[in-house]
Amino acid sequence: MQDSLQLDELVVKGIHGEKKTNILTPTDKVLESTPGITMIRRGNFAMEPAIRSLNNGQITMTIDGMRIFGACTDRMDPVSSYIEPNNLSGIAITENAGENQVGGSVGGGINFKLKEPEFSNERTLSGSAGSGYETNGNAMQGFAGVTITGQNTALQIDGIYRRSGNYKAGGGDAVFFSQYEKWNGHLAGKVRVGKNAFIKGDYLQDEGYNIGYPALPMDVAFAKAKIGSVAFVSENPETNTRWETKLYYNFIDHAMDDTKRPKSMVPIHMDMPGTSRTAGFYSTFSQTLRKKHHIQARVDGFNNELSATMTMYPDGASEMFMYTLPDLGRSGIGAAVNDHISLTALASVRLSGRMEWLHDYQFSQAGKEQLSGIYPGDLSRDRLVGNLGAGMDYQLSERNKLSLDVSRGARAATLQEGYGFYIFNRTDGFDYMGNPDLKQETSVNLNLTYQYKSSRFSASINPFVYFFRNYIVGALLPDYSVMTIGAYGVKRYENIGSARLYGASLNLVWSPVSDLKLSSNNTYTEAKDRAGNWLPLIAPFRSVNTINYQLKAFSFSAEAVLNGAQKKTSPEIYGEQTTPSSAIFNLNAARTFTFEEKGLLRLFAGVDNLFDNKYFQHLDVQKVPRPGRNVVVRATFSF
């Protein structure tokens, strides 16, 4: 998938079409507006992506192909929270586990492709800057970036700052503890070392402070990421080959905080810091043979170490300390191959596979001692995880295309699922214990895609189904006492024999005249376990309908976002409640000014949730209302 950054917009292309998003839009909103993606929301910051409602360890998330793991036990810091649209050249979304080259999964993955400067024949200087303001939450954003290019060197630096107070839900009620502040900076450079080879380096730093989470019992004092890499790249246009080898390291530092909450909400003050350190490499090779055969291969390896603690300070008593992630490590070595072969002018096949070896361990004696009383013996584990996929595309006619994909996906339990110690899950209100003996969760996925495309109308319908084995869920431990005050009980992660998820998407685009485009993206998913119980965190029907109109230098857009009611829940098994339907409407307009001296100014104004509806979506933890009416103004300039 080839994506590019154009002026002040991030262009995301995928199997469901193309989406252009203002570069000041938070990454969460970019993902949420992408077909096939739903977001698990715990507040106004760091929403967690799900692909067809599959999330957490079921999908992989990488930045420029680098493995990164959040440090928070409550999943407050998904990988997507440490990246900004101004850092990116594009976002690649893989819904087929068999085609996921970067790691074992049952539901595909998301790769955030970093922007990089390009060489040029002459020394050039270009840049961009912008700012924005939102009335709901008194939020503001500002960014700037500059690029210097030449024949043998290229340098690029960009940064962004965001801040928001507590937002208001529909009707004007304040949602307390929804504030946040963050900054992000990215430096990238390239040096040519041969006719067809260069070395490139990247450093990205992202730091958030005073982050509120209204759906959780604690906020976040800070969430910091430092991500660095150096790579050697060789590109030979004569042989249609590209080879890239990268070394990388990232450090995530995260601290949950309850000091900003009223005393009445904090029965026992506690500190909950966590860290994640990952070092790794990958080497990728691609070649196109006779314009009919494209092959990609990758070998990679990583080592990740997680540590999280909790210290409680009860009134009038000694402090209590324990590990929630008791110094856990995972090492992995993997290899993957994707092969795309054009059989005829009308038919092509896609073959893919990945195999990886994983080793789990504890790296401190203190961590081993804490778990030894619950899980006797050596807790290190070795696993061999494999993904396979096959697909075929057939051009039925000039306007009609049919695709069929079959894949087998697998994933090891996350370190939290394997070794977590009394981690509170706000979704169902239980403390969770890990289980180092969890079996691999596997899936067989079938996808059928029919596409119709003419000069003014296109349609795509995509039914899909996943058959799971050893699906990982929480099972009640009736003899265990809770650690979290107010928790309903204790659960441990266990495998159930089977589960299934199925659904379909329908995407329509109609352009009756050249300057007018109407689009409709619709997705429906449901899932059951082997006993017929509805699985939790499955998004209901969702429909995003947009009208775009271009009038010379002006552009106008109207959007209706419809979320169906979710009544297919099993509260007695998974502790999940139903959710009513909702609908919101958004309007925006933009004007572009072009200057003779190579400059562009773009002004943007819009209104989100025009009718100030009070609503929440099914994946929103604790059903905290989303923002009400919000007026947005932005200005960006590029030269």
C-alpha positions in Angstrom: 0.0 0.0 0.0 1.5 3.3 -1.1 0.5 6.3 1.0 1.8 9.9 0.8 1.6 13.1 2.8 0.2 16.0 0.8 0.3 19.5 2.2 -1.7 19.5 5.4 -3.5 16.2 4.9 -2.7 12.6 5.7 -3.8 10.3 2.9 -4.8 6.8 4.0 -5.3 4.2 1.3 -6.6 0.7 1.9 -8.8 -2.0 0.5 -11.9 0.1 1.5 -10.7 3.2 -0.5 -9.0 6.4 0.3 -9.4 8.8 3.2 -7.9 12.3 3.5 -7.6 13.7 7.0 -6.3 17.0 8.3 -2.8 16.6 9.8 -3.9 18.3 13.0 -6.5 15.6 13.6 -5.5 13.3 16.4 -4.4 9.8 15.4 -7.4 8.3 17.4 -9.8 10.2 15.1 -7.9 9.3 12.0 -8.3 5.6 12.9 -11.9 5.9 14.0 -12.9 7.3 10.7 -11.1 4.5 8.8 -13.5 1.7 7.6 -13.0 -1.6 9.5 -11.6 0.1 12.6 -13.5 0.7 15.8 -12.0 2.3 19.0 -12.1 1.2 22.6 -12.5 4.5 24.5 -11.5 5.1 28.1 -11.4 8.9 28.0 -10.5 11.7 25.6 -7.0 10.4 25.0 -5.3 7.2 23.7 -8.3 5.2 22.4 -7.4 1.6 21.5 -7.9 0.4 17.9 -9.8 -2.8 17.1 -9.9 -4.4 13.6 -13.4 -6.0 13.1 -13.6 -5.8 17.0 -10.4 -7.9 17.4 -8.0 -6.0 19.7 -5.1 -6.1 22.1 -2.9 -9.2 21.5 -5.2 -10.4 18.7 -3.8 -7.8 16.3 -0.3 -6.3 16.0 0.6 -2.6 16.0 3.9 -1.4 14.8 5.6 1.9 13.9 7.6 1.6 10.7 7.7 -2.1 11.1 9.2 -1.9 14.7 7.7 -3.9 17.5 6.5 -1.7 20.4 4.6 -2.7 23.5 2.6 -0.4 25.9 3.7 -0.3 29.5 0.3 0.2 31.2 -1.5 -2.7 32.8 -4.9 -1.1 32.1 -4.1 -0.6 28.4 -4.1 3.2 28.7 -1.2 3.5 26.2 -1.7 1.6 23.0 1.0 2.0 20.4 -1.2 4.4 18.4 -1.1 6.9 21.3 2.6 7.5 20.7 2.4 8.6 17.0 0.9 11.7 15.4 -0.3 12.3 11.8 2.5 14.8 11.2 5.0 12.0 11.8 3.4 9.8 9.1 3.4 9.1 5.4 0.6 6.6 5.7 -1.2 3.9 7.7 -1.3 0.3 6.5 -4.1 -1.9 7.8 -4.0 -5.6 7.3 -7.3 -7.5 8.0 -6.0 -10.8 6.9 -3.8 -12.5 9.5 -2.0 -14.6 6.9 -0.6 -11.5 5.2 0.6 -9.9 8.4 4.4 -10.0 8.0 5.4 -8.4 11.3 4.1 -10.8 13.9 1.7 -13.6 14.8 -1.9 -12.6 15.0 -5.5 -13.8 14.5 -6.9 -10.5 13.2 -4.2 -8.7 11.2 -2.5 -5.5 12.2 -1.8 -1.8 11.8 1.6 -0.4 10.7 2.2 3.4 11.1 4.6 4.3 8.3 7.0 7.1 9.3 7.4 10.1 6.9 11.0 10.5 5.6 12.7 13.1 3.5 13.6 12.4 -0.1 16.8 13.3 -2.0 16.7 16.0 -4.7 19.0 17.2 -7.4 19.1 20.7 -5.9 19.3 21.9 -2.4 15.8 22.7 -1.3 14.0 24.0 1.8 10.4 23.3 2.5 8.2 23.4 5.6 4.7 23.7 7.1 3.1 25.1 10.2 -0.4 25.2 11.6 -2.6 25.7 14.6 -6.1 24.8 15.7 -8.7 25.5 18.4 -11.7 23.5 19.6 -14.4 25.0 21.7 -15.3 21.8 23.6 -12.6 21.4 26.2 -10.9 24.7 25.2 -8.5 22.5 23.2 -5.7 23.8 21.1 -3.0 22.3 18.8 0.0 23.6 17.0 2.6 22.0 14.8 5.6 22.9 12.6 8.0 21.0 10.4 10.9 21.7 8.0 12.7 19.6 5.4 16.1 20.2 3.8 17.0 18.1 0.9 20.0 17.6 -1.4 21.6 15.1 -3.7 23.4 13.2 -0.9 21.7 14.3 2.3 18.2 14.9 3.5 16.9 16.1 6.9 13.4 16.5 8.3 12.2 17.6 11.7 8.6 18.1 12.9 6.8 18.6 16.1 3.3 19.1 17.5 1.7 20.2 20.8 -1.8 19.4 22.1 -3.7 20.5 25.1 -7.3 20.0 26.2 -9.4 20.7 29.4 -12.4 18.7 30.5 -14.8 18.3 27.6 -18.6 18.6 27.8 -21.0 15.8 26.8 -24.2 16.5 24.8 -26.5 18.8 26.8 -23.6 20.6 28.5 -22.6 18.2 31.3 -18.9 18.4 32.1 -17.0 15.1 31.8 -14.4 15.5 34.6 -10.9 14.0 34.4 -10.9 14.1 30.6 -8.1 16.7 30.3 -4.7 16.0 28.7 -1.5 17.7 27.5 1.2 16.3 25.2 4.0 17.0 22.8 5.6 15.0 20.0 8.8 15.4 18.0 10.3 13.5 15.1 13.7 13.8 13.5 14.6 11.9 10.4 17.8 12.0 8.2 19.2 10.2 5.2 22.8 10.0 3.8 23.6 8.5 0.5 26.4 5.9 0.6 26.3 4.7 -2.9 24.5 5.1 -6.2 21.5 3.0 -5.0 22.1 2.9 -1.3 21.6 5.1 1.7 21.6 5.1 5.5 18.6 6.6 7.3 18.0 7.3 11.0 14.8 8.1 12.9 14.2 9.4 16.4 10.7 10.0 17.7 9.8 11.2 21.2 6.2 11.5 22.5 5.3 12.7 26.0 1.9 13.2 27.6 1.2 14.7 31.0 -1.8 15.1 33.3 -4.0 12.7 31.3 -7.5 12.1 32.7 -9.4 8.9 32.2 -13.0 9.3 33.4 -13.8 5.6 32.7 -11.1 4.4 35.0 -10.4 4.7 38.8 -7.0 6.4 38.1 -5.5 9.0 35.7 -2.0 9.2 34.2 0.7 11.5 35.5 2.8 10.9 32.4 3.1 8.6 29.4 6.5 8.9 27.6 7.9 7.1 24.5 11.4 7.3 23.1 11.8 5.5 19.8 15.0 5.3 17.7 16.2 3.4 14.7 19.0 3.3 12.1 18.6 1.5 8.8 20.6 0.6 5.6 18.5 0.7 2.4 19.5 -0.5 -1.1 17.2 0.2 -4.1 18.1 -1.0 -7.6 15.6 0.1 -10.2 17.4 -2.0 -12.9 16.6 -5.3 -11.0 13.4 -4.0 -9.3 14.8 -4.9 -5.9 14.7 -3.2 -2.5 16.6 -4.3 0.6 16.3 -2.7 4.0 17.9 -3.7 7.3 17.0 -1.8 10.5 18.1 -1.8 14.1 15.8 -0.2 16.6 15.2 0.4 20.3 12.2 2.0 22.2 11.5 2.8 25.8 8.0 3.4 27.2 7.6 5.0 30.7 4.1 5.2 32.1 2.7 6.1 35.5 -0.9 5.9 36.7 -1.9 8.5 39.2 -4.8 9.2 41.5 -3.6 12.3 43.2 -5.8 14.6 41.2 -9.0 12.7 42.3 -11.1 13.8 45.3 -10.4 11.9 48.5 -13.9 10.5 48.3 -13.0 8.7 45.1 -9.7 7.3 46.4 -10.2 4.8 49.3 -6.5 4.0 49.2 -3.9 6.1 47.5 -1.5 4.1 45.3 1.3 4.5 42.8 1.3 2.3 39.6 4.3 2.9 37.4 5.2 0.7 34.4 8.0 0.5 31.8 8.5 -1.3 28.5 11.8 -1.7 26.8 12.1 -3.3 23.3 15.2 -3.8 21.2 15.0 -5.4 17.8 15.9 -5.7 14.1 14.4 -6.6 10.8 15.6 -7.2 7.3 13.2 -7.0 4.4 13.7 -7.8 0.7 11.3 -7.3 -2.2 11.6 -7.8 -5.9 9.4 -7.7 -9.0 10.1 -10.2 -11.7 8.9 -9.6 -15.3 6.2 -7.3 -13.9 4.1 -10.4 -13.0 5.7 -11.7 -9.9 6.2 -9.7 -6.8 7.9 -11.3 -3.7 8.5 -9.9 -0.3 10.5 -11.5 2.5 11.3 -10.5 6.0 13.4 -11.8 8.9 13.2 -10.1 12.3 13.8 -10.4 16.0 13.0 -8.6 19.2 13.3 -8.6 22.9 10.7 -6.9 25.1 10.9 -6.5 28.9 7.9 -5.3 30.9 7.7 -4.3 34.5 4.8 -2.7 36.5 4.4 -2.3 40.2 1.7 -1.1 42.6 2.4 0.5 46.0 -0.6 1.2 48.3 -0.6 3.7 51.1 -3.5 2.8 53.5 -4.2 5.4 56.2 -2.6 4.5 59.5 -0.8 1.4 58.2 2.4 0.5 56.5 2.6 0.7 52.7 2.0 -2.4 50.6 4.1 -3.2 47.5 3.6 -5.8 44.8 4.3 -6.4 41.1 1.4 -6.3 38.7 3.7 -7.3 35.8 6.5 -9.1 37.7 9.5 -8.3 35.5 8.5 -10.2 32.4 10.4 -10.7 29.2 9.7 -12.0 25.7 12.2 -12.7 22.9 11.2 -13.6 19.4 12.7 -14.6 16.1 10.6 -14.8 12.9 10.5 -15.0 9.1 7.8 -14.2 6.6 7.2 -14.4 2.9 4.5 -12.9 0.7 4.3 -13.8 -3.0 1.9 -12.1 -5.5 1.8 -13.8 -8.9 -0.1 -12.6 -12.0 -1.3 -15.8 -13.7 -3.1 -14.1 -16.6 -4.2 -10.6 -17.4 -7.4 -11.3 -15.4 -6.3 -13.6 -12.5 -3.6 -13.4 -9.8 -2.8 -15.4 -6.7 -1.4 -14.3 -3.3 0.5 -16.7 -1.0 1.9 -15.8 2.4 3.3 -17.3 5.5 5.1 -16.4 8.7 6.7 -18.5 11.4 8.1 -17.2 14.7 9.7 -18.6 17.8 8.9 -16.9 21.1 10.5 -17.3 24.5 8.9 -16.0 27.7 10.8 -15.5 30.9 11.2 -13.5 34.1 14.3 -11.4 34.5 14.4 -10.7 38.2 14.5 -12.8 41.3 11.9 -10.6 43.0 9.4 -11.2 40.2 10.0 -14.9 40.3 9.4 -15.0 44.0 6.1 -13.2 43.8 4.6 -15.7 41.3 6.3 -18.8 42.8 3.6 -19.1 45.4 0.9 -19.4 42.8 2.6 -21.1 39.8 5.2 -23.6 41.0 8.2 -24.6 38.8 9.9 -22.8 36.0 7.6 -20.2 34.4 9.6 -19.7 31.2 7.7 -20.9 28.1 8.7 -21.5 24.4 6.2 -21.3 21.6 6.3 -21.8 17.8 3.6 -19.6 16.2 2.7 -19.8 12.5 0.4 -17.9 10.1 -0.5 -19.0 6.6 -2.6 -17.3 3.9 -3.8 -17.8 0.3 -5.8 -15.5 -1.9 -7.0 -15.1 -5.5 -8.2 -12.1 -7.4 -10.2 -12.5 -10.6 -11.3 -9.7 -12.9 -14.7 -10.9 -14.0 -15.1 -8.0 -16.4 -13.8 -4.5 -16.9 -15.9 -3.3 -14.0 -16.3 -6.3 -11.8 -13.6 -8.0 -9.6 -13.9 -10.9 -7.2 -11.4 -11.8 -4.4 -11.2 -14.8 -2.1 -8.9 -15.0 0.9 -8.3 -17.9 3.3 -5.9 -17.6 6.2 -4.8 -19.4 9.3 -3.7 -17.1 12.1 -2.2 -17.8 15.5 -1.0 -15.8 18.4 0.6 -16.4 21.8 -1.0 -15.0 24.9 0.3 -11.5 25.8 2.6 -11.2 28.8 -0.3 -9.6 30.7 -2.5 -12.6 29.9 0.2 -15.1 30.8 1.7 -13.6 34.0 -0.4 -10.5 35.1 -1.0 -10.3 38.8 -4.3 -8.8 40.0 -4.8 -6.5 37.1 -8.2 -4.7 37.4 -10.4 -4.7 34.3 -12.8 -1.8 34.4 -14.8 -3.3 31.5 -16.3 -6.1 33.7 -15.2 -5.0 37.2 -13.0 -8.1 38.0 -9.4 -8.4 39.0 -7.5 -10.6 36.6 -4.8 -13.2 37.1 -2.5 -14.5 34.3 -2.1 -18.1 33.2 1.3 -19.1 31.9 -0.1 -22.3 30.5 -2.5 -20.7 28.0 -2.5 -22.4 24.6 -2.1 -20.5 21.4 -5.3 -18.8 20.2 -5.8 -19.7 16.5 -8.3 -18.7 13.8 -9.3 -19.7 10.3 -10.5 -16.7 8.4 -12.5 -16.6 5.2 -13.0 -13.3 3.2 -15.0 -12.8 0.1 -14.8 -9.4 -1.7 -16.8 -8.3 -4.7 -15.9 -4.9 -6.2 -17.8 -3.0 -8.9 -16.2 0.2 -10.3 -17.3 2.5 -13.1 -16.4 6.1 -13.9 -18.9 7.5 -11.4 -19.9 4.7 -9.0 -18.1 2.0 -7.1 -19.2 -0.6 -4.6 -17.5 -3.2 -2.5 -19.1 -5.9 -0.4 -17.0 -8.0 1.9 -18.5 -10.8 4.0 -16.1 -12.5 6.4 -16.0 -15.1 9.1 -13.4 -16.2 11.8 -13.4 -19.7 13.4 -11.4 -19.6 16.6 -9.8 -22.4 18.6 -8.6 -22.0 22.2 -10.1 -18.5 22.4 -8.8 -16.6 25.5 -11.3 -15.3 28.0 -11.6 -14.6 31.7 -12.9 -17.4 33.9 -14.1 -16.9 37.5 -11.9 -18.0 40.4 -14.5 -18.3 43.2 -11.9 -19.0 46.0 -9.7 -15.9 45.4 -10.1 -12.6 47.3 -10.1 -9.3 45.4 -7.2 -6.9 45.6 -9.1 -3.9 44.1 -11.6 -2.3 46.4 -15.1 -2.6 44.8 -14.1 -5.4 42.4 -16.7 -8.1 41.8 -14.3 -11.0 42.1 -11.2 -12.5 40.5 -10.9 -14.1 37.1 -8.0 -16.0 35.4 -7.4 -16.1 31.7 -8.4 -19.5 30.3 -8.9 -21.0 26.8 -12.4 -22.0 25.6 -12.6 -24.7 22.9 -14.0 -22.5 20.1 -15.7 -19.3 19.1 -16.7 -17.6 15.9 -17.0 -14.1 14.6 -18.7 -13.1 11.4 -19.9 -10.0 9.6 -19.8 -8.0 6.5 -18.9 -4.5 5.2 -20.5 -2.5 2.4 -18.8 0.5 0.9 -20.4 2.7 -1.7 -19.0 5.8 -3.6 -21.1 7.8 -6.1 -20.0 10.9 -7.9 -23.0 12.1 -10.0 -20.9 15.2 -11.2 -17.2 15.8 -11.1 -17.2 18.0 -8.0 -19.7 16.0 -5.9 -19.0 12.8 -4.1 -21.3 10.7 -1.8 -19.9 7.8 0.2 -21.3 5.3 2.6 -19.2 2.9 4.7 -21.1 0.2 6.6 -19.9 -2.6 8.9 -21.6 -5.3 10.9 -20.0 -7.8 13.2 -21.2 -10.3 15.8 -19.5 -13.1 17.7 -20.4 -16.1 19.9 -18.5 -18.6 22.1 -19.0 -22.4 21.7 -21.9 -22.3 24.3 -23.8 -19.7 22.3 -22.9 -16.7 24.6 -22.3 -13.4 22.9 -18.6 -12.4 23.1 -17.8 -9.0 24.7 -16.4 -5.9 23.1 -18.0 -6.6 19.7 -19.1 -3.4 17.9 -22.6 -3.3 16.5 -23.7 -2.1 13.1 -22.0 1.2 12.1 -22.6 3.4 9.1 -20.6 6.5 8.1 -22.2 8.5 5.3 -20.5 11.5 3.8 -21.2 14.2 1.2 -18.2 16.1 -0.2 -18.5 19.1 -2.6 -15.7 21.0 -4.2 -16.3 24.5 -5.5 -13.1 26.0 -6.9 -10.9 26.7 -3.9 -13.6 25.8 -1.4 -14.5 22.3 -0.1 -17.6 21.4 1.9 -18.4 18.2 3.8 -21.4 16.8 5.7 -21.2 13.6 7.6 -23.7 11.3 9.4 -22.3 8.7 11.8 -24.9 6.0 12.8 -24.3 3.4 15.4 -26.8 0.6 15.9 -27.9 -0.6 19.3 -25.9 -3.6 20.7 -28.4 -5.9 22.4 -26.4 -9.1 21.8 -24.5 -9.3 25.1 -24.2 -11.9 27.8 -23.9 -10.0 31.1 -24.1 -13.0 33.3 -21.0 -14.5 31.6 -18.9 -11.6 30.5 -20.3 -8.7 32.5 -21.2 -6.6 29.5 -24.3 -4.5 29.3 -26.3 -3.4 26.2 -25.9 -0.1 24.4 -28.5 2.1 22.7 -28.2 3.3 19.2 -26.8 6.8 18.4 -26.5 9.2 15.6 -24.3 12.4 15.2 -23.9 14.8 12.4 -20.8 16.8 11.4 -20.2 19.7 9.1 -17.0 21.3 7.8 -15.7 23.7 5.2 -12.2 24.6 4.0 -10.7 27.2 1.7 -7.2 27.0 0.0 -5.2 30.1 -0.9 -2.3 29.7 -3.4 0.6 32.2 -3.4 3.0 32.9 -6.2 6.1 32.2 -4.1 5.3 28.5 -3.6 3.0 28.9 -0.6 -0.3 27.4 0.3 -2.6 28.5 3.1 -5.5 26.3 4.1 -8.3 27.4 6.4 -10.7 24.9 8.0 -13.8 25.3 10.1 -16.2 22.6 11.2 -18.8 21.5 13.8 -18.7 18.0 15.2 -21.9 16.6 16.8 -23.9 19.5 15.3 -27.1 18.8 17.3 -25.2 18.3 20.6 -26.5 14.7 21.1 -25.6 12.9 24.3 -24.3 9.5 23.3 -21.7 6.8 23.8 -20.6 3.8 21.7 -20.6 0.1 22.7 -16.8 -0.1 23.0 -16.7 2.9 25.4 -15.6 1.6 28.8 -18.2 2.5 31.6 -20.4 4.1 28.9 -18.9 7.6 29.6 -20.6 10.1 27.2 -18.6 11.3 24.2 -18.1 15.0 23.4 -21.1 17.2 22.6 -21.1 20.0 20.1 -17.6 21.0 19.2 -16.6 23.9 16.9 -13.2 23.4 15.3 -11.1 26.0 13.5 -7.7 25.3 11.9 -5.1 27.0 9.8 -2.1 25.5 8.1 0.6 27.0 5.9 3.1 25.2 3.7 5.9 26.4 1.5 
